[in-house]
Amino acid sequence: MSELAILGGPKSRAESYPPWPVWDQRDIDAVAEVIKSGRWGGYPYPGPKTAELAQKFAEMQGGGYAVPMANGTVTMEVALRAAGIGWGDEVIVPAYTFQATASAPMAAGAVPVIVDVDPNTYCLDPRAAEKAITSKTKAIIPVHLGSNMADMDAIMVLAEKYHLVVIEDCAHAHGARWQGMGAGTIGHFGSFSLQSSKTLTTGEGGILLCKTLELAAKAASIIDCGRPHALGGGEEDYSLEFQVGGNFRLSEIAAALALVGIERFPEQARQREAMAAYMDEALSEIPGVRVLKRDERHTTRSFYRYVFAINPADFGVEHDVLCAALDAEGIDCWVGYEAMHNYSLFQPQKSKLAVPSAFPQYFDFKNMNLPEATRACEHEAVWLDEAVFRCGPQGVDDAVKAVKKIQKNAAELHKAADELRGK
C-alpha cells in the first residue's frame, strides 16, 4: 500500500480542522437584539449598529473613516467614484487577485490595466506598475494577498510622483500593519471584505476606509442612493448636492455580527501570526518548497490564507496535484486564483458591458505577458486554509508532515498524476 492518502495510504491528519466562521451565544444575542428592535436593514443610513461598527473598525485598523457597505467589491467601485475616477480612466491592478479587483473599475467606467506581480510576495510589482503608467492612469489598486502585503512604500512613491489615487485591496488583510500603519490606512482608501470566508465576517458585507471625511461623505452618499451625507456623521448638510447612487447599504443584522467578530478578532489574529511564523521555519527545511518572503516592513501579519510555492520539478507534479494530495492527507488547501488574463470568472470580452466594448484593446488577453502571475497560478502556488493556524503547533505540524510525506513519495505521485487529473 502507498504511504500517500490519495493513493490509499493513511491520512497525516485524521481530525478535521476547526470550521469557519466561529460563533457562539454572543452572535445569537446580537442578532436577536436587532431583530427585536425592528430595525433590520440599512435605512436610514447609518443605523446605530452600523455607525458603531464604522467607529470600531477604524479604531482596529488604526485610522481612517469607515463606511460599511454591502460587499467588498462595491467598496472599490465606490472608492473610484468618490475620487472622481470614471469613463476611460486607467486603473492599475495586479494579475494575481480575485476578479473583483479588476471588475470594480469597469463598474465605475474605468479601464483595468493588468500588471505582473512580485515573485517573492505574489503582490503587485511596483516596477511593473510604473511601466504601465500613462497620461490616462488615475489610480492603482495594490492587493495585500494571502499572508503578504504589497510594497506600500514604493506604491505611495508612485502615487505621489504620478498623482495617483491608491485603493488598497485589503480583503485578506484585516488587522495587518505596514511599518505600524494599518492596512487600508496608508493609501487614500482601504477596501475590506466581510464575506463568509474572510477572517472578519458577517456572511456578506464590506467596509471602505477613507483617508478624509470628505471622501467618506461622498462614499456614504453613493451607497445611500445619492443622499447627501454630512462630514463627520452629524446632521446632514444639504449644501452638499445629491448625486447618482445606489442602495449598497450594510444591514443592521450584518453590522451586529461584525461587532461581535471584532471582539474575537485580536486573539485569533495573534494566534494565526504566531503559527504562520512557525510554519515559515518548518517549511523552509523541505526541499522544493519556497516560503514567500515577508518584508520586514510588514510589521503585523494578519491573513486570510497562507501561501507558499513549490518547485514542480522537486515534487514531480504541478501544484494542482500536490493540493489534491494534501487534501487527501486531511490538510485544507487550494491552488489559489487564476491569473487575470486567463481567469474563468473574468471574461469581459464575452459581455456587452460598456468598458470592454469601448476599449477592447485593453482586453487582448492572448497577447498579455504576465510570467510571474502565470507561474504562480498554473504551477507553484499552494494556499493553506486559515483553520490550519487556529489549532496551535499541532495543526501546523500535521500540515508540514503531510508536505514532507508527499515530497518523500514524489516519484509515486508523479506516476499517478494523470490518473488523478482524470486523464
Protein Blocks (a to p, Z undefined) as FASTA:
>chain_A
ZZblknopacfblbdcdddddddfklmmmmmmmmmnopablbdcddfklmmmmmmmmmmn
opajddddfblklmmmmmmmmnopaehiacdddfbdcfklmmmmmmnopacddddddfkl
opacfklmmmmpcfklcbdcdddehjaccdfklmmmmmmmnopacdddfklmghiaeehi
aghilmmbdcddfbfkbmbdehiacddddfbfklmmmmmmmmnnopacdehhiacdfkbc
cdddddfbdcfklmmmmmmmmmmmmmmmmmmmmmmmmmmmmmmmpghiacddddfklmbc
cdfbdcddddfklnopafklmmmmmmmnopacdebjadfklcfklcfklpcbfklmmmmm
lmmmklpccfklmmmmmmmpccddfklmmnojmlmmmmmmmmmmmmmmmmmmmmmmmmmn
oZZ
